[in-house]
Amino acid sequence: MRLLSAVLLSLCVLFLGGCNDASPAFKGSDITGTHLGKDLALTGTDGKPYTLDALKGKVTIILFGFTQCPDVCPTSLADLTQVMKLLGTQAKRVQVVLITVDPERDTSEVLRAYVSGFDPQFLGLTGTPEQIKKAAASFKVYYAKTVQYAKTAGMQSNYSVDHSTSFYLMDTQGESRVLLSNNIGAAAIAHDVQRLLR
């Protein structure tokens, strides 16, 4: 009987120990171990070359978009502006990065003016179409040009770009850790960032 009690007590201790597991509980999807983004090699709006190694030391929030995006991109960047406010003094340990999917129009100057309009600390990354394609594939991001036509003449007038809209959280070691929906909200994003800042 005493042996049974000892075994049960040991199992209870193990169970309770499991409840205090230190592994983070994210609001987004845990993508630890996927190593997304390893082929990132682009140029920043500050003129510097960037890889994941260059982003180490801070928690990095990466999203893909473009400056002429009519709705999703500005809404996402506005949410990330709110995230930085929610983080308070911790915000200095976080880097927001917008990678353009429209390198033909998003020059460094255009991209810098766009992202800094949301927060002066936000960083834009661009490169050649081939570099963008490689970076997007490394994150398993979809994007494609969509031709728009003038309603009156039926002539091609412009193009837009369809693209994936998720946020990628990278930890301070440059490892992909969390995938978040773009409509999850600033509070949930801030929560997961704070988990990675621990």
C-alpha positions as CSV (number, residue, x, y, z in Angstrom):
1,M,0.0,0.0,0.0
2,R,2.9,2.3,0.9
3,L,4.6,1.5,-2.4
4,L,1.4,2.4,-4.3
5,S,1.1,5.6,-2.4
6,A,4.7,6.5,-3.2
7,V,4.1,5.8,-6.9
8,L,1.0,7.9,-7.0
9,L,2.8,10.7,-5.2
10,S,5.6,10.6,-7.8
11,L,3.1,10.7,-10.7
12,C,1.4,13.7,-9.2
13,V,4.7,15.5,-8.8
14,L,5.5,14.8,-12.4
15,F,2.1,15.9,-13.6
16,L,2.2,19.1,-11.7
17,G,5.7,19.7,-12.9
18,G,4.4,19.4,-16.5
19,C,1.8,22.0,-15.7
20,N,4.6,24.5,-14.9
21,D,6.3,23.8,-18.2
22,A,8.3,26.8,-19.2
23,S,7.6,26.5,-22.9
24,P,5.8,29.6,-24.3
25,A,2.1,29.5,-25.0
26,F,1.7,31.6,-28.1
27,K,-1.5,33.2,-29.4
28,G,-0.2,32.5,-32.9
29,S,1.0,29.2,-34.3
30,D,4.3,27.9,-32.9
31,I,6.6,27.4,-35.9
32,T,9.7,26.7,-33.9
33,G,12.1,24.4,-35.8
34,T,10.8,25.3,-39.3
35,H,13.9,27.6,-40.0
36,L,11.8,29.9,-42.2
37,G,13.6,32.8,-43.8
38,K,17.1,31.3,-43.9
39,D,17.6,32.5,-47.5
40,L,16.8,36.1,-46.6
41,A,19.4,38.4,-48.3
42,L,18.1,41.9,-49.1
43,T,18.9,45.6,-48.8
44,G,17.4,47.8,-46.1
45,T,16.0,51.2,-46.5
46,D,19.1,52.3,-44.5
47,G,21.3,51.0,-47.4
48,K,22.7,48.1,-45.3
49,P,22.6,44.4,-46.4
50,Y,20.3,42.2,-44.3
51,T,20.1,38.5,-43.5
52,L,18.6,36.9,-40.5
53,D,22.0,37.0,-38.8
54,A,22.0,40.8,-39.2
55,L,18.6,40.9,-37.4
56,K,19.8,38.9,-34.3
57,G,19.7,40.6,-31.0
58,K,16.1,41.8,-31.3
59,V,12.7,40.1,-31.7
60,T,11.8,40.8,-35.3
61,I,8.3,41.0,-36.8
62,I,8.4,40.3,-40.5
63,L,5.6,40.9,-43.0
64,F,5.5,41.0,-46.8
65,G,3.6,43.8,-48.6
66,F,4.1,46.8,-50.9
67,T,3.7,50.5,-50.7
68,Q,0.8,50.8,-53.1
69,C,-1.2,48.1,-51.3
70,P,-4.7,49.7,-50.8
71,D,-5.8,48.1,-47.5
72,V,-4.1,45.1,-45.9
73,C,-0.6,46.5,-45.7
74,P,-1.5,49.9,-44.2
75,T,-3.8,48.2,-41.7
76,S,-1.2,45.7,-40.7
77,L,1.5,48.4,-40.2
78,A,-1.0,50.5,-38.2
79,D,-1.5,47.4,-36.0
80,L,2.2,47.0,-35.6
81,T,2.5,50.7,-34.6
82,Q,0.0,49.9,-31.9
83,V,2.0,46.8,-30.9
84,M,5.1,49.0,-30.3
85,K,3.1,51.4,-28.1
86,L,1.7,48.4,-26.1
87,L,5.3,47.2,-25.6
88,G,6.4,50.5,-24.0
89,T,10.1,50.4,-23.1
90,Q,10.4,46.9,-24.5
91,A,9.8,48.2,-28.0
92,K,13.5,49.1,-28.3
93,R,14.2,45.4,-28.3
94,V,11.8,44.8,-31.3
95,Q,12.3,45.4,-35.0
96,V,9.5,45.6,-37.5
97,V,10.5,44.7,-41.1
98,L,8.4,45.1,-44.2
99,I,9.7,43.1,-47.2
100,T,8.4,44.4,-50.5
101,V,6.8,42.1,-53.0
102,D,6.9,44.9,-55.6
103,P,10.6,45.7,-56.1
104,E,10.0,47.4,-59.4
105,R,8.1,50.3,-57.8
106,D,9.3,50.1,-54.2
107,T,12.8,51.6,-54.4
108,S,14.7,52.1,-51.2
109,E,13.6,55.8,-51.1
110,V,9.9,55.0,-51.7
111,L,9.9,52.2,-49.1
112,R,11.7,54.2,-46.5
113,A,9.2,57.0,-46.8
114,Y,6.3,54.6,-46.5
115,V,7.4,52.6,-43.5
116,S,8.8,55.6,-41.5
117,G,5.4,57.2,-41.9
118,F,4.1,54.5,-39.5
119,D,7.1,54.4,-37.2
120,P,10.6,55.9,-37.8
121,Q,12.1,52.6,-36.4
122,F,10.4,50.4,-38.9
123,L,12.7,48.9,-41.6
124,G,11.9,48.2,-45.2
125,L,13.8,45.6,-47.2
126,T,14.0,45.4,-51.0
127,G,16.2,43.9,-53.7
128,T,16.1,42.5,-57.2
129,P,13.0,40.5,-58.3
130,E,15.1,37.4,-58.0
131,Q,16.2,38.2,-54.5
132,I,12.6,39.0,-53.5
133,K,11.5,35.7,-55.0
134,K,14.1,33.8,-53.1
135,A,13.3,35.5,-49.8
136,A,9.6,34.9,-50.2
137,A,10.2,31.2,-51.0
138,S,12.3,31.0,-47.9
139,F,9.3,32.1,-45.8
140,K,6.8,30.1,-48.0
141,V,5.1,33.3,-48.9
142,Y,2.9,33.6,-52.0
143,Y,2.7,36.7,-54.1
144,A,1.7,37.4,-57.7
145,K,1.0,40.4,-59.9
146,T,-2.6,41.0,-60.8
147,V,-3.3,43.1,-63.9
148,Q,-5.9,45.8,-63.6
149,Y,-7.8,47.3,-66.5
150,A,-9.2,50.7,-67.1
151,K,-13.0,50.3,-67.0
152,T,-13.7,52.6,-69.9
153,A,-11.2,51.5,-72.6
154,G,-10.6,48.0,-71.5
155,M,-6.9,48.7,-71.6
156,Q,-4.3,47.6,-69.1
157,S,-3.7,50.5,-66.8
158,N,-1.8,49.3,-63.7
159,Y,-1.1,46.3,-61.6
160,S,-1.5,45.2,-58.0
161,V,0.1,42.4,-56.1
162,D,-1.7,39.6,-54.3
163,H,0.3,38.3,-51.4
164,S,0.4,36.4,-48.1
165,T,-0.5,38.6,-45.2
166,S,0.8,36.8,-42.1
167,F,3.2,38.1,-39.5
168,Y,6.4,36.1,-38.7
169,L,8.0,36.5,-35.3
170,M,11.7,35.7,-35.2
171,D,13.4,35.4,-31.8
172,T,16.6,37.2,-30.8
173,Q,18.7,34.4,-32.3
174,G,17.1,34.9,-35.8
175,E,15.0,31.7,-35.5
176,S,11.4,31.6,-36.8
177,R,9.1,31.0,-33.8
178,V,5.5,32.2,-34.4
179,L,3.2,32.7,-37.3
180,L,0.3,35.2,-36.7
181,S,-2.7,36.0,-38.8
182,N,-2.8,39.7,-39.8
183,N,-6.2,40.1,-38.2
184,I,-5.3,38.7,-34.8
185,G,-5.0,42.1,-33.2
186,A,-2.2,44.2,-31.6
187,A,-2.7,42.8,-28.1
188,A,-2.2,39.2,-29.2
189,I,0.9,40.1,-31.2
190,A,2.3,42.1,-28.3
191,H,1.7,39.0,-26.0
192,D,3.7,36.7,-28.3
193,V,6.5,39.3,-28.7
194,Q,6.8,39.6,-24.9
195,R,7.0,35.8,-24.6
196,L,10.0,35.9,-26.9
197,L,11.6,38.7,-25.0
198,R,11.7,36.7,-21.7
